[in-house]
Amino acid sequence: MKYFILAACLSFGIGAQAQQEAAPAATTTQTKAQRKSTPEERAMRLTRLMSSKVKLNDEQLKQVNQILLERENAKESALKAYNGDKEKARKDIRGSRAKAEAKLKEVLTDEQWKTWQQFKEEQKNKKQQKMSGENQGKAPQKIDEEDFY
């Protein structure tokens, strides 16, 4: 009987310990929607992505980061102006995105620009395929250009 009680206590203790250790791991695997990143973090992440895809030189890297930072700050300002309502802020966000695209086109070489546009199109197609797979039997959703870089 002692061994039975001892075994039950040990298994209960081990189970409780495992649950406590599993809880922090669940919080580290949050989705993008759950994580709030700053405009600086988003700009840096996109700069690194662009650098890996189109091989930016040091001067381009600085310029691209500055352009993307301005774009992300404008996006943040638009969202704040409309109290986080992305649908209402969409027009302002599109405007800042268009300005950033024009500046990026000036900074990048023709070959880099072409490579970047191809990458964006591939990403857009992948997202459309993923969404159409998730929505089988439902009408496909239109993918907006601003969902991509």
N, C-alpha and C positions, 0 to 999 in steps of 0.2 A: 504494500500500500504506500509506503514511504517513497518507493521508486516511482510509482505512478504519479504521485503528487509532485515530486521533484521533476519528472519528465514534463509534466503539464506546465509547471512554472517556467522551465527553461524554454519550451517551445513558445509559450506566450511572450516571454521576454525577447526572444530572437525575432519573433514576428513583429513585435512593436518596434524593435530597433530597425528592422528592414524598412518598415513604413516611414520612419523618421528620416532615414537616409534617402529614400526615394523621393520625398517631397521636394527638396531643393532641386533635384535634377529636372523635375517637371517644370519648374519656373524658368529654367535656363533655356528651354526649348520652346520659347514663345514664337508665335507667328509674327509676320511683319506688321500686321494690323495692331497687335498687342504692344509692340515696341514703339516707343516714341524716340525718333532720332532728331538731332538738331540739324538745322540747315548746313552747318559746317560739316557734320558727319556725312550727310547725304551728298554734299558737293565733293568731299574727299573720296567717298566710295565710287561715285560716278567718274571722277578723274582717274582713279586707279583702273577702273574698268576700261575707260577710253584708252588709257596708256597701254594696257595689255592688248587691246584689239588693234590699235592703229600705230603703235610705237611712237609715242610723242617724245620730242627732244626736251631738254631742260627748260628752254624758254617757252615752248608750247605748253608744257606741263603747268607752269606758273599761270600763263594766260587762261588756259582752259579751266583751271581750278577757280580763278577769279570770276570768270564768266558764269560758271556753274554755281558759285557761291551767291552771286548777285541774283541769279534765277531762283535759287532756293529761298533766299531771303524775300524776294518779291512774292513767291508762292505763299510763304508763311504770313506775310503781311496781308495778302488777299484773303486768306483763310481767317485771319483774326478780324479783318474788317467785316466779314460776313458771318462772324461767330461760328466758324468751323463748318459752315454749310458749303460743301464742295461744289454742289450744283450751281449755287449763286456766284461763287468765286471763279467758276470755270472760265468765263470770258477774260477776266484779268490774268488768270494763270496761262491761258492760251497766248495772250499778248506777250507776257514775259518769256514764254517758251519760244515764241517766234523771234523775239529780239535776240535771245541767246543763240538760237540756231543760226541767225545771220552772222553774229559775231564769231561763232565757232567755224563757220564756213570760211571766214576771212583768215582765221588762225591756221587752220589745217590746209595741207596741200590737197590738190585735186584727188590724188590717189587715196590719201587718208580719209577724205570726205566720202569718197565712193565706198570705201571699206566700212566706214561707220554707218552709212545709210543701209548697206547690205546687212550688216549685223542687226540693226534696228528692225529691218523687215523680217529677218529670220525669227527674231524674238517675238514679233507681233504674230507671225504665222504659228509659232509654237503655242502661244497663249490661246489663239483662236482654236487650234486643234484640241488643246486641253479642255477648253470651255465647251466645245461641241461634244467631247467625250463625256463630260460631266452632265451635260444637258440632253442626253439621248431621249428622244421622244418629245422634247420641248423645242420651241422655236429658238434658233441660235441667237445669241446676243451680239449686238454690234460692238466691236472693239474700237475704242476711241484712241486716236493717236497719242493723246496725252498720258495714256497709261504706260507709255514707253519713254524712257530717257528724254 
